[in-house]
């Protein structure tokens, strides 16, 4: 993984400028364990509006310390959320062409890509191997560092803990009998 601050500092300055000028929205849409799916707006340059161009891009971010914090209830302070999640190690991906053709290979080599690994060197698009994140990922990283992002992550931790505490697992009688018989067989064999 890589820290949120490192994602921003290792990115190209023109990507940072485009993120600040063109991408205004980064919203968490859904979460599954430590992976949060964000939606960002697509930039709309005048004279460049195509009928088939996407209106939104999707960014997935995996927080590597999320499950550890879920299972350690003593570490739920706001400073812990800030230090371990908002500034902690992440893996990420975006479905835009810039990430796909410029940065996916670099993140694969660095071990920071989430999802599909890329083995093809970007010899046409990024032969100098500069930068690591597109403008959509940069906007999401700024959201994660913000107070609103920290509040979202703290709420996500609380919800994950409540889900685990209140979950009732039901097993059918046949499943119980099968599990019991498997345990008896295992206990009687070497």
C-alpha positions in Angstrom: 0.0 0.0 0.0 0.8 3.7 -0.1 -0.3 6.5 2.2 -2.9 9.1 1.1 -0.3 11.9 1.4 2.2 10.0 -0.8 -0.5 9.5 -3.5 -0.9 13.3 -3.7 2.8 14.2 -3.4 3.9 11.6 -6.0 1.4 12.7 -8.6 2.0 15.0 -11.6 1.4 18.7 -10.9 -0.8 19.0 -14.0 -3.0 16.1 -12.7 -3.3 17.9 -9.3 -4.2 21.2 -11.1 -6.9 19.4 -13.2 -8.3 17.7 -10.1 -8.6 21.1 -8.4 -10.2 22.8 -11.4 -12.3 20.2 -13.1 -13.3 17.6 -10.5 -15.7 19.0 -7.9 -17.4 15.9 -6.4 -16.2 12.8 -4.7 -18.9 10.8 -3.0 -18.7 7.4 -1.3 -21.5 5.3 -2.9 -21.0 1.9 -1.2 -18.6 0.0 1.1 -17.8 -3.6 1.4 -15.4 -4.4 4.3 -12.4 -2.1 3.8 -13.1 -1.2 0.1 -15.1 2.0 -0.5 -16.5 2.7 -4.0 -16.5 6.5 -4.8 -18.2 8.4 -7.6 -16.6 11.5 -9.1 -17.9 13.8 -11.8 -16.3 13.8 -15.2 -14.7 17.0 -16.4 -16.7 18.9 -19.0 -14.6 21.1 -21.3 -16.6 23.4 -23.5 -16.6 22.1 -27.1 -15.7 18.7 -25.9 -19.1 17.3 -25.0 -19.6 13.9 -26.7 -22.9 12.0 -26.5 -21.2 8.8 -25.4 -18.7 10.3 -23.0 -19.3 9.3 -19.3 -20.7 11.7 -16.8 -19.1 10.0 -13.8 -16.1 8.0 -13.0 -15.7 5.3 -10.4 -12.8 5.1 -8.0 -12.3 2.1 -5.6 -10.1 2.6 -2.5 -9.1 -0.2 -0.1 -8.1 0.9 3.4 -5.6 -1.6 4.5 -6.0 -0.9 8.3 -9.8 -1.0 8.2 -10.3 -4.6 9.3 -7.6 -4.3 12.0 -9.5 -1.4 13.5 -12.8 -3.2 13.3 -11.5 -6.1 15.4 -9.7 -3.8 17.9 -12.5 -1.9 19.7 -10.1 0.1 21.9 -8.7 1.9 18.8 -11.7 4.0 17.8 -10.6 7.4 18.7 -10.9 10.2 16.2 -7.1 10.5 16.1 -6.8 6.8 15.3 -9.2 7.1 12.4 -7.3 10.1 11.2 -3.9 8.5 11.5 -4.7 4.9 10.5 -7.3 5.5 7.8 -7.3 9.1 6.5 -3.5 9.2 6.4 -3.0 5.4 6.3 -2.1 2.9 3.6 -4.4 2.4 0.7 -4.7 0.6 -2.6 -6.8 2.2 -5.4 -8.0 2.1 -9.0 -10.1 4.3 -11.3 -12.0 3.3 -14.5 -10.8 6.3 -16.5 -8.5 6.0 -19.5 -5.7 8.1 -17.8 -5.4 5.6 -15.0 -5.8 2.6 -17.3 -3.2 3.6 -19.9 -0.8 5.8 -17.8 -0.8 4.7 -14.2 -2.1 1.1 -13.8 1.3 -0.5 -14.7 3.2 1.8 -12.3 0.8 1.0 -9.4 1.0 -2.7 -10.3 4.8 -2.6 -9.9 4.5 -0.6 -6.7 1.9 -2.9 -5.2 -0.7 -0.2 -4.8 -3.2 -1.2 -7.6 -6.6 -2.6 -6.5 -8.1 -5.1 -8.9 -6.6 -6.1 -12.2 -2.8 -6.1 -12.4 -1.2 -4.6 -15.6 1.8 -6.2 -17.1 2.2 -4.0 -20.1 4.7 -1.1 -19.9 3.2 2.2 -20.9 5.7 2.9 -23.7 3.4 5.2 -25.6 1.5 7.1 -23.0 3.9 7.3 -20.0 7.4 6.2 -21.1 9.1 8.3 -18.4 6.9 6.7 -15.7 5.9 9.9 -13.9 3.0 10.3 -11.6 0.8 7.6 -10.0 -2.8 8.9 -9.9 -5.4 10.5 -12.2 -7.4 13.6 -11.2 -10.4 11.5 -10.1 -8.2 9.5 -7.6 -6.7 12.8 -6.4 -10.1 14.3 -5.7 -11.0 11.2 -3.7 -7.8 11.4 -1.7 -8.5 15.0 -0.8 -12.0 13.9 0.3 -10.5 11.1 2.5 -8.3 13.6 4.2 -11.1 16.1 4.8 -13.2 16.3 8.0 -16.2 14.9 6.0 -14.2 11.9 4.9 -12.9 11.2 8.4 -16.4 11.3 9.7 -17.6 8.9 7.0 -14.8 6.5 7.8 -15.5 6.6 11.6 -19.2 6.0 10.8 -18.2 3.1 8.6 -16.1 1.6 11.4 -19.0 1.9 13.9 -21.5 0.4 11.4 -19.2 -2.6 10.7 -18.8 -3.2 14.5 -22.5 -3.1 15.1 -23.1 -5.4 12.2 -20.8 -8.0 13.7 -22.1 -7.7 17.2 -25.8 -8.1 16.4 -25.5 -10.7 13.7 -27.4 -13.9 14.4 -26.2 -17.0 12.5 -28.8 -19.7 11.9 -28.0 -23.2 10.9 -30.4 -25.9 9.8 -30.7 -29.1 11.8 -29.2 -31.1 8.9 -26.2 -28.7 8.7 -25.7 -29.0 12.4 -25.8 -32.8 12.3 -23.4 -32.9 9.4 -20.9 -30.6 11.2 -21.2 -32.6 14.3 -20.6 -35.9 12.5 -17.5 -34.4 10.7 -16.1 -33.3 14.0 -16.6 -36.8 15.5 -14.9 -38.3 12.5 -12.0 -35.9 12.8 -11.7 -36.5 16.5 -11.5 -40.3 16.0 -8.8 -40.2 13.3 -5.2 -39.3 13.6 
